[in-house]
Amino acid sequence: MRRPLPPKRRLAAALAVSSLTSVGLFAAGAWSNHSVAFAYLVWNLFLAWLPLLFAVWLSRTLRTHLWSSWPALALTAAWVGFLPNSFYMISDFIHIQEVQRVDLLYDVVMFASFIFNGVLLGCISLYLVHYELERRLRWRSAVAAIGWVLLACSFAIYVGRELRWNTWDVLVNPAGILVDVSNRLLNPHAYPHVVATTASFFVVMASLYVVTWQTAGALHQHTSGQLPKKQS
């Protein structure tokens, strides 16, 4: 009798299948429309996977290294840098009617599938890092750290969507990003969309993550409270 996969591997397999489902929906839509107009969704989903991979790598690194070590700090920086890509996919809905397509409702389902997977990957990676923080910090400090990360992600989504900067531009063109970001931070009244976009994404992302955290805790408590029955 085959042994079932461990829970973490089952989760990884489920996430992979869900992402492949999104890619399959894109492929079917591209075939029926004779167009690959929404191919960027596949790329964005790939970017959404990176913060989860970095979070898993970070969790394993922290088993043998302090968080202040260079490997852990590098992985943390990579995780923070790529995490906005997961939640950024919510904003992809603005592209849905840019191209004349065969079936708008099908495209809505396809977009929803990609966005669901992107947000789910981001929430799980947040959970992994939050768990590691709670093992080392007080509860309030861990929550505050996650809150600051979400706020930074919200602002990064504005920078990506409105200013069209990418994560890797931090290395390629740091001066350009610094000028654009500093202008908006120092003169927020001149850029009203900064506050509105950042605040709206922060509220949505925080609420989604709170549900994720509470759901994981409730399920863990429920399953750990179920003792196996004794065999007579």
C-alpha positions in Angstrom: 0.0 0.0 0.0 1.5 3.3 -1.1 2.1 5.9 1.6 0.3 9.2 1.2 2.5 12.3 0.5 3.3 14.5 3.4 0.9 17.5 3.9 3.5 20.0 2.6 4.1 18.1 -0.6 0.4 17.6 -1.1 -0.1 21.4 -0.8 2.8 22.0 -3.3 1.2 19.6 -5.7 -2.2 21.2 -5.3 -0.7 24.7 -5.9 1.1 23.4 -9.0 -2.1 21.8 -10.4 -4.1 25.0 -9.8 -1.4 27.1 -11.5 -1.3 24.7 -14.5 -5.1 24.9 -14.7 -4.7 28.7 -15.1 -2.1 28.1 -17.8 -4.5 25.6 -19.5 -7.3 28.1 -19.5 -5.0 30.6 -21.1 -3.9 28.1 -23.8 -7.5 27.2 -24.6 -8.4 30.9 -24.8 -5.4 31.6 -27.0 -6.4 28.8 -29.3 -10.1 29.9 -29.6 -9.1 33.5 -30.2 -6.1 32.9 -32.3 -4.2 35.3 -30.1 -1.7 35.3 -27.2 -2.7 38.8 -26.1 -2.9 37.8 -22.4 0.4 35.9 -22.3 1.7 38.2 -19.6 -0.6 36.5 -17.2 1.6 33.4 -17.4 4.7 35.5 -16.7 3.1 37.3 -13.8 2.0 33.9 -12.3 5.6 32.7 -12.6 6.8 35.8 -10.7 4.1 35.2 -8.1 5.7 31.8 -7.4 9.1 33.3 -6.6 8.2 34.7 -3.2 6.9 31.4 -2.1 10.0 29.6 -3.2 12.1 32.2 -1.4 10.0 31.9 1.7 10.5 28.1 1.7 14.2 28.5 1.1 14.4 31.0 3.9 12.5 28.7 6.4 15.0 25.9 5.6 18.0 28.3 6.0 16.8 29.5 9.4 17.0 25.9 10.7 20.8 26.2 10.6 21.5 29.9 10.4 20.6 33.0 12.4 18.3 35.5 10.7 21.1 38.0 10.9 23.4 35.8 8.7 24.0 36.8 5.1 22.2 33.9 3.5 19.0 34.6 5.6 19.2 38.3 5.0 19.7 37.8 1.2 16.7 35.5 1.0 14.6 37.9 3.1 15.5 40.8 0.7 14.6 38.6 -2.3 11.3 37.6 -0.7 10.3 41.2 0.1 11.4 42.3 -3.3 9.3 39.8 -5.2 6.3 39.5 -2.9 4.4 42.4 -4.5 4.3 40.5 -7.7 1.9 38.0 -6.1 -0.7 40.6 -5.1 0.0 42.8 -8.1 -2.0 40.4 -10.2 -5.2 41.8 -8.7 -4.6 44.9 -10.9 -4.4 42.8 -14.1 -8.2 43.0 -14.2 -7.9 46.5 -15.9 -6.6 44.8 -19.0 -9.5 42.5 -19.5 -11.3 44.5 -22.2 -8.3 45.9 -24.0 -8.6 43.3 -26.7 -11.7 42.2 -28.6 -12.2 38.5 -27.7 -14.6 35.7 -28.5 -16.1 35.3 -24.9 -15.7 38.0 -22.3 -17.1 35.7 -19.5 -14.5 33.1 -20.3 -11.8 35.7 -20.0 -13.2 36.8 -16.6 -12.9 33.2 -15.4 -9.4 32.9 -16.7 -8.3 36.2 -15.1 -9.9 35.2 -11.8 -8.0 31.9 -11.9 -4.7 33.6 -12.4 -5.4 36.2 -9.8 -6.6 33.7 -7.3 -3.4 31.6 -7.6 -1.2 34.7 -7.4 -2.9 36.0 -4.2 -2.9 32.5 -2.7 0.8 32.1 -3.3 1.5 35.4 -1.8 -0.6 34.7 1.3 1.1 31.3 1.9 4.6 32.9 1.6 3.5 35.5 4.1 2.3 32.8 6.4 5.6 31.0 6.3 7.6 34.1 7.1 5.1 35.2 9.8 5.5 31.8 11.4 9.2 32.2 11.6 8.8 35.7 13.0 6.5 34.5 15.7 9.1 31.9 16.8 11.6 34.7 17.4 9.6 37.8 18.3 6.7 38.8 20.5 3.2 38.4 18.9 2.7 42.2 18.4 6.2 42.6 16.9 5.6 39.8 14.4 2.3 41.3 13.4 3.8 44.8 13.1 6.6 43.4 10.9 4.0 41.7 8.6 2.0 44.9 8.5 5.0 46.9 7.4 5.7 44.3 4.7 2.1 44.6 3.4 2.3 48.4 3.4 5.5 48.3 1.4 4.0 45.8 -1.0 1.0 48.0 -1.4 3.2 51.0 -2.3 5.3 48.7 -4.6 2.1 47.8 -6.5 1.4 51.4 -7.1 5.0 51.9 -8.3 4.7 48.9 -10.6 1.2 49.7 -12.0 1.4 53.5 -12.3 5.1 54.1 -12.8 5.8 50.8 -14.7 8.9 49.9 -12.6 9.7 46.2 -12.2 11.3 44.4 -9.2 14.7 43.9 -11.1 14.8 47.7 -11.8 16.0 48.1 -8.2 19.3 46.6 -9.5 19.2 47.8 -13.1 18.1 51.4 -12.5 18.1 52.2 -8.8 18.6 56.0 -9.3 15.5 56.3 -11.5 13.3 54.4 -9.0 14.7 56.5 -6.1 13.8 59.8 -7.9 10.2 58.7 -8.7 9.6 57.2 -5.3 11.1 60.1 -3.3 9.0 62.6 -5.3 5.8 60.9 -4.3 6.8 60.3 -0.7 7.9 63.9 -0.2 5.0 65.4 -2.1 2.0 63.1 -1.6 -0.5 65.9 -2.2 0.8 66.3 -5.7 0.1 62.6 -6.4 -3.3 61.8 -5.0 -3.4 58.3 -6.5 -0.4 57.3 -4.3 -2.4 57.3 -1.1 -5.6 55.9 -2.6 -3.9 53.0 -4.4 -1.6 52.1 -1.5 -4.4 52.3 1.1 -6.8 50.3 -1.0 -4.3 47.5 -1.7 -3.2 47.5 1.9 -6.7 47.0 3.2 -7.5 44.2 0.7 -4.2 42.4 1.2 -4.3 42.7 5.0 -7.9 41.4 5.2 -7.1 38.5 2.9 -4.0 37.6 4.9 -5.8 37.8 8.2 -8.3 35.3 6.9 -5.5 33.1 5.7 -3.7 33.2 9.1 -6.8 32.6 11.1 -7.9 29.7 8.8 -4.6 28.0 9.1 -4.6 28.4 12.9 -8.2 27.1 13.2 -7.5 24.1 11.0 -4.3 23.3 12.9 -6.2 23.4 16.2 -9.0 21.3 14.9 -6.8 18.6 13.5 -4.5 18.5 16.5 -7.4 18.1 18.8 -8.6 15.0 17.1 -7.0 12.0 18.8 -7.0 8.6 17.0 -9.5 6.1 18.3 -8.1 3.2 20.3 -8.4 -0.1 18.6 -10.2 -2.7 20.7 
